[in-house]
Amino acid sequence: MNGVCVRWRGWIDVERLDGVGCLEYNEERAAQEDALLREQIERYNQRLREFEDKQRGYRQERQDHQDLEVRHGMQRQYMKLF
């Protein structure tokens, strides 16, 4: 019990350390916590998608650069033949 979605109801005699109580499910607080968790997960997923998009763009740019270098190298070799 983390105290977020439950409420303790009861009484305790602090002199005798005796009492009665129970835990009650707090549905309203549970709904709030669930909404916060879902928002946090969605923000995390969005940041992950943005990161993956940047990585994909970087990889594509790098591949394009390598392809261009290969073409230039082939052109240089071709020119040396003639």
mmCIF file of the N, C-alpha and C atoms, coordinates in Angstrom:
data_MODEL
# 
_entry.id   MODEL 
# 
loop_
_atom_site.group_PDB 
_atom_site.id 
_atom_site.type_symbol 
_atom_site.label_atom_id 
_atom_site.label_alt_id 
_atom_site.label_comp_id 
_atom_site.label_asym_id 
_atom_site.label_entity_id 
_atom_site.label_seq_id 
_atom_site.pdbx_PDB_ins_code 
_atom_site.Cartn_x 
_atom_site.Cartn_y 
_atom_site.Cartn_z 
_atom_site.occupancy 
_atom_site.B_iso_or_equiv 
_atom_site.pdbx_formal_charge 
_atom_site.auth_seq_id 
_atom_site.auth_comp_id 
_atom_site.auth_asym_id 
_atom_site.auth_atom_id 
_atom_site.pdbx_PDB_model_num 
ATOM 1   N N  . MET A 1 1  ? 0.845   -1.184 0.000   1.00 0.00 ? 1  MET A N  1 
ATOM 2   C CA . MET A 1 1  ? 0.000   0.000  0.000   1.00 0.00 ? 1  MET A CA 1 
ATOM 3   C C  . MET A 1 1  ? 0.887   1.243  0.000   1.00 0.00 ? 1  MET A C  1 
ATOM 4   N N  . ASN A 1 2  ? 0.810   1.981  -1.074  1.00 0.00 ? 2  ASN A N  1 
ATOM 5   C CA . ASN A 1 2  ? 1.660   3.167  -1.176  1.00 0.00 ? 2  ASN A CA 1 
ATOM 6   C C  . ASN A 1 2  ? 0.967   4.441  -0.684  1.00 0.00 ? 2  ASN A C  1 
ATOM 7   N N  . GLY A 1 3  ? -0.257  4.351  -0.252  1.00 0.00 ? 3  GLY A N  1 
ATOM 8   C CA . GLY A 1 3  ? -0.945  5.500  0.303   1.00 0.00 ? 3  GLY A CA 1 
ATOM 9   C C  . GLY A 1 3  ? -1.538  6.432  -0.725  1.00 0.00 ? 3  GLY A C  1 
ATOM 10  N N  . VAL A 1 4  ? -1.369  6.149  -2.010  1.00 0.00 ? 4  VAL A N  1 
ATOM 11  C CA . VAL A 1 4  ? -1.883  7.036  -3.037  1.00 0.00 ? 4  VAL A CA 1 
ATOM 12  C C  . VAL A 1 4  ? -3.347  6.739  -3.315  1.00 0.00 ? 4  VAL A C  1 
ATOM 13  N N  . CYS A 1 5  ? -3.678  5.489  -3.466  1.00 0.00 ? 5  CYS A N  1 
ATOM 14  C CA . CYS A 1 5  ? -5.025  5.122  -3.871  1.00 0.00 ? 5  CYS A CA 1 
ATOM 15  C C  . CYS A 1 5  ? -5.838  4.484  -2.755  1.00 0.00 ? 5  CYS A C  1 
ATOM 16  N N  . VAL A 1 6  ? -5.328  4.506  -1.556  1.00 0.00 ? 6  VAL A N  1 
ATOM 17  C CA . VAL A 1 6  ? -6.079  3.992  -0.410  1.00 0.00 ? 6  VAL A CA 1 
ATOM 18  C C  . VAL A 1 6  ? -6.081  5.031  0.690   1.00 0.00 ? 6  VAL A C  1 
ATOM 19  N N  . ARG A 1 7  ? -7.079  4.945  1.527   1.00 0.00 ? 7  ARG A N  1 
ATOM 20  C CA . ARG A 1 7  ? -7.219  5.852  2.655   1.00 0.00 ? 7  ARG A CA 1 
ATOM 21  C C  . ARG A 1 7  ? -7.427  4.995  3.904   1.00 0.00 ? 7  ARG A C  1 
ATOM 22  N N  . TRP A 1 8  ? -6.693  5.315  4.955   1.00 0.00 ? 8  TRP A N  1 
ATOM 23  C CA . TRP A 1 8  ? -6.864  4.595  6.216   1.00 0.00 ? 8  TRP A CA 1 
ATOM 24  C C  . TRP A 1 8  ? -7.918  5.319  7.033   1.00 0.00 ? 8  TRP A C  1 
ATOM 25  N N  . ARG A 1 9  ? -8.885  4.571  7.529   1.00 0.00 ? 9  ARG A N  1 
ATOM 26  C CA . ARG A 1 9  ? -9.918  5.138  8.400   1.00 0.00 ? 9  ARG A CA 1 
ATOM 27  C C  . ARG A 1 9  ? -9.938  4.337  9.683   1.00 0.00 ? 9  ARG A C  1 
ATOM 28  N N  . GLY A 1 10 ? -9.945  5.034  10.773  1.00 0.00 ? 10 GLY A N  1 
ATOM 29  C CA . GLY A 1 10 ? -10.016 4.354  12.054  1.00 0.00 ? 10 GLY A CA 1 
ATOM 30  C C  . GLY A 1 10 ? -9.548  5.262  13.175  1.00 0.00 ? 10 GLY A C  1 
ATOM 31  N N  . TRP A 1 11 ? -9.234  4.641  14.309  1.00 0.00 ? 11 TRP A N  1 
ATOM 32  C CA . TRP A 1 11 ? -8.736  5.391  15.441  1.00 0.00 ? 11 TRP A CA 1 
ATOM 33  C C  . TRP A 1 11 ? -7.654  4.579  16.138  1.00 0.00 ? 11 TRP A C  1 
ATOM 34  N N  . ILE A 1 12 ? -6.757  5.306  16.812  1.00 0.00 ? 12 ILE A N  1 
ATOM 35  C CA . ILE A 1 12 ? -5.676  4.679  17.573  1.00 0.00 ? 12 ILE A CA 1 
ATOM 36  C C  . ILE A 1 12 ? -5.578  5.389  18.919  1.00 0.00 ? 12 ILE A C  1 
ATOM 37  N N  . ASP A 1 13 ? -5.512  4.614  19.973  1.00 0.00 ? 13 ASP A N  1 
ATOM 38  C CA . ASP A 1 13 ? -5.231  5.143  21.312  1.00 0.00 ? 13 ASP A CA 1 
ATOM 39  C C  . ASP A 1 13 ? -3.712  5.143  21.446  1.00 0.00 ? 13 ASP A C  1 
ATOM 40  N N  . VAL A 1 14 ? -3.116  6.342  21.411  1.00 0.00 ? 14 VAL A N  1 
ATOM 41  C CA . VAL A 1 14 ? -1.667  6.425  21.409  1.00 0.00 ? 14 VAL A CA 1 
ATOM 42  C C  . VAL A 1 14 ? -1.045  6.033  22.744  1.00 0.00 ? 14 VAL A C  1 
ATOM 43  N N  . GLU A 1 15 ? -1.815  6.049  23.827  1.00 0.00 ? 15 GLU A N  1 
ATOM 44  C CA . GLU A 1 15 ? -1.267  5.631  25.125  1.00 0.00 ? 15 GLU A CA 1 
ATOM 45  C C  . GLU A 1 15 ? -1.180  4.113  25.192  1.00 0.00 ? 15 GLU A C  1 
ATOM 46  N N  . ARG A 1 16 ? -2.181  3.437  24.723  1.00 0.00 ? 16 ARG A N  1 
ATOM 47  C CA . ARG A 1 16 ? -2.208  1.970  24.788  1.00 0.00 ? 16 ARG A CA 1 
ATOM 48  C C  . ARG A 1 16 ? -1.745  1.337  23.477  1.00 0.00 ? 16 ARG A C  1 
ATOM 49  N N  . LEU A 1 17 ? -1.570  2.142  22.435  1.00 0.00 ? 17 LEU A N  1 
ATOM 50  C CA . LEU A 1 17 ? -1.241  1.639  21.102  1.00 0.00 ? 17 LEU A CA 1 
ATOM 51  C C  . LEU A 1 17 ? -2.236  0.577  20.669  1.00 0.00 ? 17 LEU A C  1 
ATOM 52  N N  . ASP A 1 18 ? -3.495  0.946  20.825  1.00 0.00 ? 18 ASP A N  1 
ATOM 53  C CA . ASP A 1 18 ? -4.595  0.057  20.479  1.00 0.00 ? 18 ASP A CA 1 
ATOM 54  C C  . ASP A 1 18 ? -5.546  0.842  19.584  1.00 0.00 ? 18 ASP A C  1 
ATOM 55  N N  . GLY A 1 19 ? -6.235  0.151  18.696  1.00 0.00 ? 19 GLY A N  1 
ATOM 56  C CA . GLY A 1 19 ? -7.176  0.845  17.850  1.00 0.00 ? 19 GLY A CA 1 
ATOM 57  C C  . GLY A 1 19 ? -7.770  -0.068 16.807  1.00 0.00 ? 19 GLY A C  1 
ATOM 58  N N  . VAL A 1 20 ? -8.603  0.551  15.978  1.00 0.00 ? 20 VAL A N  1 
ATOM 59  C CA . VAL A 1 20 ? -9.280  -0.180 14.919  1.00 0.00 ? 20 VAL A CA 1 
ATOM 60  C C  . VAL A 1 20 ? -9.212  0.686  13.670  1.00 0.00 ? 20 VAL A C  1 
ATOM 61  N N  . GLY A 1 21 ? -9.029  0.046  12.517  1.00 0.00 ? 21 GLY A N  1 
ATOM 62  C CA . GLY A 1 21 ? -8.987  0.810  11.288  1.00 0.00 ? 21 GLY A CA 1 
ATOM 63  C C  . GLY A 1 21 ? -9.127  -0.105 10.081  1.00 0.00 ? 21 GLY A C  1 
ATOM 64  N N  . CYS A 1 22 ? -9.273  0.524  8.950   1.00 0.00 ? 22 CYS A N  1 
ATOM 65  C CA . CYS A 1 22 ? -9.350  -0.227 7.701   1.00 0.00 ? 22 CYS A CA 1 
ATOM 66  C C  . CYS A 1 22 ? -8.829  0.654  6.572   1.00 0.00 ? 22 CYS A C  1 
ATOM 67  N N  . LEU A 1 23 ? -8.492  0.014  5.457   1.00 0.00 ? 23 LEU A N  1 
ATOM 68  C CA . LEU A 1 23 ? -8.061  0.724  4.255   1.00 0.00 ? 23 LEU A CA 1 
ATOM 69  C C  . LEU A 1 23 ? -9.224  0.763  3.276   1.00 0.00 ? 23 LEU A C  1 
ATOM 70  N N  . GLU A 1 24 ? -9.483  1.960  2.742   1.00 0.00 ? 24 GLU A N  1 
ATOM 71  C CA . GLU A 1 24 ? -10.550 2.127  1.760   1.00 0.00 ? 24 GLU A CA 1 
ATOM 72  C C  . GLU A 1 24 ? -9.935  2.567  0.437   1.00 0.00 ? 24 GLU A C  1 
ATOM 73  N N  . TYR A 1 25 ? -10.418 1.990  -0.626  1.00 0.00 ? 25 TYR A N  1 
ATOM 74  C CA . TYR A 1 25 ? -9.939  2.334  -1.966  1.00 0.00 ? 25 TYR A CA 1 
ATOM 75  C C  . TYR A 1 25 ? -10.436 3.731  -2.326  1.00 0.00 ? 25 TYR A C  1 
ATOM 76  N N  . ASN A 1 26 ? -9.522  4.601  -2.751  1.00 0.00 ? 26 ASN A N  1 
ATOM 77  C CA . ASN A 1 26 ? -9.857  5.967  -3.132  1.00 0.00 ? 26 ASN A CA 1 
ATOM 78  C C  . ASN A 1 26 ? -9.927  6.027  -4.658  1.00 0.00 ? 26 ASN A C  1 
ATOM 79  N N  . GLU A 1 27 ? -11.108 5.813  -5.190  1.00 0.00 ? 27 GLU A N  1 
ATOM 80  C CA . GLU A 1 27 ? -11.295 5.719  -6.643  1.00 0.00 ? 27 GLU A CA 1 
ATOM 81  C C  . GLU A 1 27 ? -10.949 7.025  -7.354  1.00 0.00 ? 27 GLU A C  1 
ATOM 82  N N  . GLU A 1 28 ? -11.305 8.150  -6.771  1.00 0.00 ? 28 GLU A N  1 
ATOM 83  C CA . GLU A 1 28 ? -11.027 9.447  -7.392  1.00 0.00 ? 28 GLU A CA 1 
ATOM 84  C C  . GLU A 1 28 ? -9.516  9.670  -7.526  1.00 0.00 ? 28 GLU A C  1 
ATOM 85  N N  . ARG A 1 29 ? -8.785  9.419  -6.465  1.00 0.00 ? 29 ARG A N  1 
ATOM 86  C CA . ARG A 1 29 ? -7.328  9.595  -6.495  1.00 0.00 ? 29 ARG A CA 1 
ATOM 87  C C  . ARG A 1 29 ? -6.675  8.586  -7.448  1.00 0.00 ? 29 ARG A C  1 
ATOM 88  N N  . ALA A 1 30 ? -7.208  7.376  -7.508  1.00 0.00 ? 30 ALA A N  1 
ATOM 89  C CA . ALA A 1 30 ? -6.677  6.365  -8.418  1.00 0.00 ? 30 ALA A CA 1 
ATOM 90  C C  . ALA A 1 30 ? -6.846  6.820  -9.870  1.00 0.00 ? 30 ALA A C  1 
ATOM 91  N N  . ALA A 1 31 ? -7.984  7.432  -10.192 1.00 0.00 ? 31 ALA A N  1 
ATOM 92  C CA . ALA A 1 31 ? -8.221  7.929  -11.551 1.00 0.00 ? 31 ALA A CA 1 
ATOM 93  C C  . ALA A 1 31 ? -7.243  9.061  -11.883 1.00 0.00 ? 31 ALA A C  1 
ATOM 94  N N  . GLN A 1 32 ? -6.969  9.937  -10.915 1.00 0.00 ? 32 GLN A N  1 
ATOM 95  C CA . GLN A 1 32 ? -6.014  11.022 -11.130 1.00 0.00 ? 32 GLN A CA 1 
ATOM 96  C C  . GLN A 1 32 ? -4.614  10.467 -11.374 1.00 0.00 ? 32 GLN A C  1 
ATOM 97  N N  . GLU A 1 33 ? -4.214  9.522  -10.559 1.00 0.00 ? 33 GLU A N  1 
ATOM 98  C CA . GLU A 1 33 ? -2.885  8.913  -10.716 1.00 0.00 ? 33 GLU A CA 1 
ATOM 99  C C  . GLU A 1 33 ? -2.771  8.185  -12.047 1.00 0.00 ? 33 GLU A C  1 
ATOM 100 N N  . ASP A 1 34 ? -3.830  7.506  -12.458 1.00 0.00 ? 34 ASP A N  1 
ATOM 101 C CA . ASP A 1 34 ? -3.827  6.796  -13.728 1.00 0.00 ? 34 ASP A CA 1 
ATOM 102 C C  . ASP A 1 34 ? -3.674  7.779  -14.891 1.00 0.00 ? 34 ASP A C  1 
ATOM 103 N N  . ALA A 1 35 ? -4.393  8.903  -14.830 1.00 0.00 ? 35 ALA A N  1 
ATOM 104 C CA . ALA A 1 35 ? -4.300  9.916  -15.888 1.00 0.00 ? 35 ALA A CA 1 
ATOM 105 C C  . ALA A 1 35 ? -2.895  10.503 -15.950 1.00 0.00 ? 35 ALA A C  1 
ATOM 106 N N  . LEU A 1 36 ? -2.295  10.782 -14.788 1.00 0.00 ? 36 LEU A N  1 
ATOM 107 C CA . LEU A 1 36 ? -0.936  11.312 -14.767 1.00 0.00 ? 36 LEU A CA 1 
ATOM 108 C C  . LEU A 1 36 ? 0.059   10.318 -15.352 1.00 0.00 ? 36 LEU A C  1 
ATOM 109 N N  . LEU A 1 37 ? -0.092  9.060  -15.004 1.00 0.00 ? 37 LEU A N  1 
ATOM 110 C CA . LEU A 1 37 ? 0.805   8.032  -15.529 1.00 0.00 ? 37 LEU A CA 1 
ATOM 111 C C  . LEU A 1 37 ? 0.666   7.905  -17.044 1.00 0.00 ? 37 LEU A C  1 
ATOM 112 N N  . ARG A 1 38 ? -0.558  7.923  -17.541 1.00 0.00 ? 38 ARG A N  1 
ATOM 113 C CA . ARG A 1 38 ? -0.774  7.824  -18.994 1.00 0.00 ? 38 ARG A CA 1 
ATOM 114 C C  . ARG A 1 38 ? -0.161  9.016  -19.729 1.00 0.00 ? 38 ARG A C  1 
ATOM 115 N N  . GLU A 1 39 ? -0.290  10.219 -19.162 1.00 0.00 ? 39 GLU A N  1 
ATOM 116 C CA . GLU A 1 39 ? 0.318   11.409 -19.768 1.00 0.00 ? 39 GLU A CA 1 
ATOM 117 C C  . GLU A 1 39 ? 1.835   11.291 -19.790 1.00 0.00 ? 39 GLU A C  1 
ATOM 118 N N  . GLN A 1 40 ? 2.396   10.817 -18.691 1.00 0.00 ? 40 GLN A N  1 
ATOM 119 C CA . GLN A 1 40 ? 3.838   10.657 -18.605 1.00 0.00 ? 40 GLN A CA 1 
ATOM 120 C C  . GLN A 1 40 ? 4.331   9.634  -19.634 1.00 0.00 ? 40 GLN A C  1 
ATOM 121 N N  . ILE A 1 41 ? 3.625   8.538  -19.778 1.00 0.00 ? 41 ILE A N  1 
ATOM 122 C CA . ILE A 1 41 ? 3.996   7.517  -20.755 1.00 0.00 ? 41 ILE A CA 1 
ATOM 123 C C  . ILE A 1 41 ? 3.894   8.072  -22.174 1.00 0.00 ? 41 ILE A C  1 
ATOM 124 N N  . GLU A 1 42 ? 2.854   8.839  -22.451 1.00 0.00 ? 42 GLU A N  1 
ATOM 125 C CA . GLU A 1 42 ? 2.688   9.425  -23.782 1.00 0.00 ? 42 GLU A CA 1 
ATOM 126 C C  . GLU A 1 42 ? 3.823   10.408 -24.091 1.00 0.00 ? 42 GLU A C  1 
ATOM 127 N N  . ARG A 1 43 ? 4.212   11.232 -23.111 1.00 0.00 ? 43 ARG A N  1 
ATOM 128 C CA . ARG A 1 43 ? 5.341   12.157 -23.316 1.00 0.00 ? 43 ARG A CA 1 
ATOM 129 C C  . ARG A 1 43 ? 6.633   11.384 -23.570 1.00 0.00 ? 43 ARG A C  1 
ATOM 130 N N  . TYR A 1 44 ? 6.835   10.311 -22.829 1.00 0.00 ? 44 TYR A N  1 
ATOM 131 C CA . TYR A 1 44 ? 8.019   9.477  -23.020 1.00 0.00 ? 44 TYR A CA 1 
ATOM 132 C C  . TYR A 1 44 ? 8.019   8.878  -24.429 1.00 0.00 ? 44 TYR A C  1 
ATOM 133 N N  . ASN A 1 45 ? 6.893   8.333  -24.846 1.00 0.00 ? 45 ASN A N  1 
ATOM 134 C CA . ASN A 1 45 ? 6.801   7.738  -26.181 1.00 0.00 ? 45 ASN A CA 1 
ATOM 135 C C  . ASN A 1 45 ? 7.026   8.777  -27.275 1.00 0.00 ? 45 ASN A C  1 
ATOM 136 N N  . GLN A 1 46 ? 6.501   9.993  -27.090 1.00 0.00 ? 46 GLN A N  1 
ATOM 137 C CA . GLN A 1 46 ? 6.693   11.063 -28.066 1.00 0.00 ? 46 GLN A CA 1 
ATOM 138 C C  . GLN A 1 46 ? 8.173   11.422 -28.181 1.00 0.00 ? 46 GLN A C  1 
ATOM 139 N N  . ARG A 1 47 ? 8.852   11.549 -27.028 1.00 0.00 ? 47 ARG A N  1 
ATOM 140 C CA . ARG A 1 47 ? 10.283  11.857 -27.054 1.00 0.00 ? 47 ARG A CA 1 
ATOM 141 C C  . ARG A 1 47 ? 11.072  10.737 -27.715 1.00 0.00 ? 47 ARG A C  1 
ATOM 142 N N  . LEU A 1 48 ? 10.666  9.509  -27.479 1.00 0.00 ? 48 LEU A N  1 
ATOM 143 C CA . LEU A 1 48 ? 11.330  8.367  -28.100 1.00 0.00 ? 48 LEU A CA 1 
ATOM 144 C C  . LEU A 1 48 ? 11.148  8.387  -29.615 1.00 0.00 ? 48 LEU A C  1 
ATOM 145 N N  . ARG A 1 49 ? 9.920   8.699  -30.071 1.00 0.00 ? 49 ARG A N  1 
ATOM 146 C CA . ARG A 1 49 ? 9.671   8.797  -31.515 1.00 0.00 ? 49 ARG A CA 1 
ATOM 147 C C  . ARG A 1 49 ? 10.518  9.913  -32.138 1.00 0.00 ? 49 ARG A C  1 
ATOM 148 N N  . GLU A 1 50 ? 10.599  11.062 -31.453 1.00 0.00 ? 50 GLU A N  1 
ATOM 149 C CA . GLU A 1 50 ? 11.394  12.176 -31.966 1.00 0.00 ? 50 GLU A CA 1 
ATOM 150 C C  . GLU A 1 50 ? 12.867  11.783 -32.062 1.00 0.00 ? 50 GLU A C  1 
ATOM 151 N N  . PHE A 1 51 ? 13.363  11.101 -31.058 1.00 0.00 ? 51 PHE A N  1 
ATOM 152 C CA . PHE A 1 51 ? 14.752  10.652 -31.072 1.00 0.00 ? 51 PHE A CA 1 
ATOM 153 C C  . PHE A 1 51 ? 14.997  9.685  -32.220 1.00 0.00 ? 51 PHE A C  1 
ATOM 154 N N  . GLU A 1 52 ? 14.089  8.727  -32.396 1.00 0.00 ? 52 GLU A N  1 
ATOM 155 C CA . GLU A 1 52 ? 14.240  7.749  -33.477 1.00 0.00 ? 52 GLU A CA 1 
ATOM 156 C C  . GLU A 1 52 ? 14.189  8.430  -34.845 1.00 0.00 ? 52 GLU A C  1 
ATOM 157 N N  . ASP A 1 53 ? 13.325  9.436  -34.990 1.00 0.00 ? 53 ASP A N  1 
ATOM 158 C CA . ASP A 1 53 ? 13.257  10.182 -36.256 1.00 0.00 ? 53 ASP A CA 1 
ATOM 159 C C  . ASP A 1 53 ? 14.575  10.906 -36.533 1.00 0.00 ? 53 ASP A C  1 
ATOM 160 N N  . LYS A 1 54 ? 15.151  11.516 -35.503 1.00 0.00 ? 54 LYS A N  1 
ATOM 161 C CA . LYS A 1 54 ? 16.429  12.196 -35.666 1.00 0.00 ? 54 LYS A CA 1 
ATOM 162 C C  . LYS A 1 54 ? 17.520  11.199 -36.038 1.00 0.00 ? 54 LYS A C  1 
ATOM 163 N N  . GLN A 1 55 ? 17.528  10.056 -35.380 1.00 0.00 ? 55 GLN A N  1 
ATOM 164 C CA . GLN A 1 55 ? 18.518  9.027  -35.681 1.00 0.00 ? 55 GLN A CA 1 
ATOM 165 C C  . GLN A 1 55 ? 18.358  8.537  -37.118 1.00 0.00 ? 55 GLN A C  1 
ATOM 166 N N  . ARG A 1 56 ? 17.115  8.324  -37.528 1.00 0.00 ? 56 ARG A N  1 
ATOM 167 C CA . ARG A 1 56 ? 16.845  7.858  -38.885 1.00 0.00 ? 56 ARG A CA 1 
ATOM 168 C C  . ARG A 1 56 ? 17.335  8.894  -39.900 1.00 0.00 ? 56 ARG A C  1 
ATOM 169 N N  . GLY A 1 57 ? 17.074  10.164 -39.635 1.00 0.00 ? 57 GLY A N  1 
ATOM 170 C CA . GLY A 1 57 ? 17.541  11.233 -40.519 1.00 0.00 ? 57 GLY A CA 1 
ATOM 171 C C  . GLY A 1 57 ? 19.053  11.302 -40.561 1.00 0.00 ? 57 GLY A C  1 
ATOM 172 N N  . TYR A 1 58 ? 19.694  11.144 -39.414 1.00 0.00 ? 58 TYR A N  1 
ATOM 173 C CA . TYR A 1 58 ? 21.153  11.167 -39.359 1.00 0.00 ? 58 TYR A CA 1 
ATOM 174 C C  . TYR A 1 58 ? 21.731  9.997  -40.153 1.00 0.00 ? 58 TYR A C  1 
ATOM 175 N N  . ARG A 1 59 ? 21.155  8.812  -39.965 1.00 0.00 ? 59 ARG A N  1 
ATOM 176 C CA . ARG A 1 59 ? 21.647  7.637  -40.695 1.00 0.00 ? 59 ARG A CA 1 
ATOM 177 C C  . ARG A 1 59 ? 21.470  7.812  -42.199 1.00 0.00 ? 59 ARG A C  1 
ATOM 178 N N  . GLN A 1 60 ? 20.316  8.348  -42.604 1.00 0.00 ? 60 GLN A N  1 
ATOM 179 C CA . GLN A 1 60 ? 20.059  8.563  -44.033 1.00 0.00 ? 60 GLN A CA 1 
ATOM 180 C C  . GLN A 1 60 ? 21.038  9.577  -44.599 1.00 0.00 ? 60 GLN A C  1 
ATOM 181 N N  . GLU A 1 61 ? 21.277  10.660 -43.861 1.00 0.00 ? 61 GLU A N  1 
ATOM 182 C CA . GLU A 1 61 ? 22.214  11.688 -44.311 1.00 0.00 ? 61 GLU A CA 1 
ATOM 183 C C  . GLU A 1 61 ? 23.624  11.091 -44.442 1.00 0.00 ? 61 GLU A C  1 
ATOM 184 N N  . ARG A 1 62 ? 23.994  10.282 -43.486 1.00 0.00 ? 62 ARG A N  1 
ATOM 185 C CA . ARG A 1 62 ? 25.312  9.643  -43.527 1.00 0.00 ? 62 ARG A CA 1 
ATOM 186 C C  . ARG A 1 62 ? 25.420  8.685  -44.722 1.00 0.00 ? 62 ARG A C  1 
ATOM 187 N N  . GLN A 1 63 ? 24.368  7.913  -44.957 1.00 0.00 ? 63 GLN A N  1 
ATOM 188 C CA . GLN A 1 63 ? 24.355  6.982  -46.090 1.00 0.00 ? 63 GLN A CA 1 
ATOM 189 C C  . GLN A 1 63 ? 24.434  7.749  -47.406 1.00 0.00 ? 63 GLN A C  1 
ATOM 190 N N  . ASP A 1 64 ? 23.683  8.848  -47.523 1.00 0.00 ? 64 ASP A N  1 
ATOM 191 C CA . ASP A 1 64 ? 23.722  9.671  -48.732 1.00 0.00 ? 64 ASP A CA 1 
ATOM 192 C C  . ASP A 1 64 ? 25.133  10.210 -48.968 1.00 0.00 ? 64 ASP A C  1 
ATOM 193 N N  . HIS A 1 65 ? 25.780  10.636 -47.887 1.00 0.00 ? 65 HIS A N  1 
ATOM 194 C CA . HIS A 1 65 ? 27.137  11.168 -47.995 1.00 0.00 ? 65 HIS A CA 1 
ATOM 195 C C  . HIS A 1 65 ? 28.104  10.080 -48.466 1.00 0.00 ? 65 HIS A C  1 
ATOM 196 N N  . GLN A 1 66 ? 27.957  8.879  -47.900 1.00 0.00 ? 66 GLN A N  1 
ATOM 197 C CA . GLN A 1 66 ? 28.813  7.769  -48.311 1.00 0.00 ? 66 GLN A CA 1 
ATOM 198 C C  . GLN A 1 66 ? 28.565  7.409  -49.782 1.00 0.00 ? 66 GLN A C  1 
ATOM 199 N N  . ASP A 1 67 ? 27.306  7.393  -50.184 1.00 0.00 ? 67 ASP A N  1 
ATOM 200 C CA . ASP A 1 67 ? 26.985  7.097  -51.587 1.00 0.00 ? 67 ASP A CA 1 
ATOM 201 C C  . ASP A 1 67 ? 27.611  8.134  -52.510 1.00 0.00 ? 67 ASP A C  1 
ATOM 202 N N  . LEU A 1 68 ? 27.558  9.389  -52.124 1.00 0.00 ? 68 LEU A N  1 
ATOM 203 C CA . LEU A 1 68 ? 28.140  10.466 -52.922 1.00 0.00 ? 68 LEU A CA 1 
ATOM 204 C C  . LEU A 1 68 ? 29.649  10.290 -53.027 1.00 0.00 ? 68 LEU A C  1 
ATOM 205 N N  . GLU A 1 69 ? 30.302  9.929  -51.917 1.00 0.00 ? 69 GLU A N  1 
ATOM 206 C CA . GLU A 1 69 ? 31.749  9.706  -51.949 1.00 0.00 ? 69 GLU A CA 1 
ATOM 207 C C  . GLU A 1 69 ? 32.101  8.550  -52.885 1.00 0.00 ? 69 GLU A C  1 
ATOM 208 N N  . VAL A 1 70 ? 31.295  7.493  -52.868 1.00 0.00 ? 70 VAL A N  1 
ATOM 209 C CA . VAL A 1 70 ? 31.536  6.350  -53.753 1.00 0.00 ? 70 VAL A CA 1 
ATOM 210 C C  . VAL A 1 70 ? 31.399  6.781  -55.200 1.00 0.00 ? 70 VAL A C  1 
ATOM 211 N N  . ARG A 1 71 ? 30.379  7.565  -55.516 1.00 0.00 ? 71 ARG A N  1 
ATOM 212 C CA . ARG A 1 71 ? 30.180  8.037  -56.894 1.00 0.00 ? 71 ARG A CA 1 
ATOM 213 C C  . ARG A 1 71 ? 31.356  8.889  -57.353 1.00 0.00 ? 71 ARG A C  1 
ATOM 214 N N  . HIS A 1 72 ? 31.799  9.796  -56.461 1.00 0.00 ? 72 HIS A N  1 
ATOM 215 C CA . HIS A 1 72 ? 32.939  10.645 -56.827 1.00 0.00 ? 72 HIS A CA 1 
ATOM 216 C C  . HIS A 1 72 ? 34.192  9.795  -57.037 1.00 0.00 ? 72 HIS A C  1 
ATOM 217 N N  . GLY A 1 73 ? 34.369  8.805  -56.215 1.00 0.00 ? 73 GLY A N  1 
ATOM 218 C CA . GLY A 1 73 ? 35.519  7.910  -56.365 1.00 0.00 ? 73 GLY A CA 1 
ATOM 219 C C  . GLY A 1 73 ? 35.469  7.152  -57.670 1.00 0.00 ? 73 GLY A C  1 
ATOM 220 N N  . MET A 1 74 ? 34.272  6.699  -58.038 1.00 0.00 ? 74 MET A N  1 
ATOM 221 C CA . MET A 1 74 ? 34.123  5.971  -59.302 1.00 0.00 ? 74 MET A CA 1 
ATOM 222 C C  . MET A 1 74 ? 34.368  6.904  -60.483 1.00 0.00 ? 74 MET A C  1 
ATOM 223 N N  . GLN A 1 75 ? 33.893  8.145  -60.371 1.00 0.00 ? 75 GLN A N  1 
ATOM 224 C CA . GLN A 1 75 ? 34.115  9.111  -61.442 1.00 0.00 ? 75 GLN A CA 1 
ATOM 225 C C  . GLN A 1 75 ? 35.607  9.405  -61.602 1.00 0.00 ? 75 GLN A C  1 
ATOM 226 N N  . ARG A 1 76 ? 36.327  9.518  -60.488 1.00 0.00 ? 76 ARG A N  1 
ATOM 227 C CA . ARG A 1 76 ? 37.771  9.793  -60.553 1.00 0.00 ? 76 ARG A CA 1 
ATOM 228 C C  . ARG A 1 76 ? 38.486  8.625  -61.237 1.00 0.00 ? 76 ARG A C  1 
ATOM 229 N N  . GLN A 1 77 ? 38.094  7.406  -60.862 1.00 0.00 ? 77 GLN A N  1 
ATOM 230 C CA . GLN A 1 77 ? 38.726  6.231  -61.475 1.00 0.00 ? 77 GLN A CA 1 
ATOM 231 C C  . GLN A 1 77 ? 38.411  6.183  -62.976 1.00 0.00 ? 77 GLN A C  1 
ATOM 232 N N  . TYR A 1 78 ? 37.200  6.529  -63.320 1.00 0.00 ? 78 TYR A N  1 
ATOM 233 C CA . TYR A 1 78 ? 36.792  6.518  -64.728 1.00 0.00 ? 78 TYR A CA 1 
ATOM 234 C C  . TYR A 1 78 ? 37.615  7.546  -65.499 1.00 0.00 ? 78 TYR A C  1 
ATOM 235 N N  . MET A 1 79 ? 37.802  8.723  -64.912 1.00 0.00 ? 79 MET A N  1 
ATOM 236 C CA . MET A 1 79 ? 38.562  9.794  -65.581 1.00 0.00 ? 79 MET A CA 1 
ATOM 237 C C  . MET A 1 79 ? 40.025  9.397  -65.752 1.00 0.00 ? 79 MET A C  1 
ATOM 238 N N  . LYS A 1 80 ? 40.559  8.638  -64.801 1.00 0.00 ? 80 LYS A N  1 
ATOM 239 C CA . LYS A 1 80 ? 41.957  8.217  -64.897 1.00 0.00 ? 80 LYS A CA 1 
ATOM 240 C C  . LYS A 1 80 ? 42.141  7.242  -66.057 1.00 0.00 ? 80 LYS A C  1 
ATOM 241 N N  . LEU A 1 81 ? 41.103  6.504  -66.382 1.00 0.00 ? 81 LEU A N  1 
ATOM 242 C CA . LEU A 1 81 ? 41.201  5.554  -67.478 1.00 0.00 ? 81 LEU A CA 1 
ATOM 243 C C  . LEU A 1 81 ? 41.310  6.249  -68.824 1.00 0.00 ? 81 LEU A C  1 
ATOM 244 N N  . PHE A 1 82 ? 40.779  7.434  -68.928 1.00 0.00 ? 82 PHE A N  1 
ATOM 245 C CA . PHE A 1 82 ? 40.778  8.144  -70.208 1.00 0.00 ? 82 PHE A CA 1 
ATOM 246 C C  . PHE A 1 82 ? 41.699  9.266  -70.155 1.00 0.00 ? 82 PHE A C  1 
# 
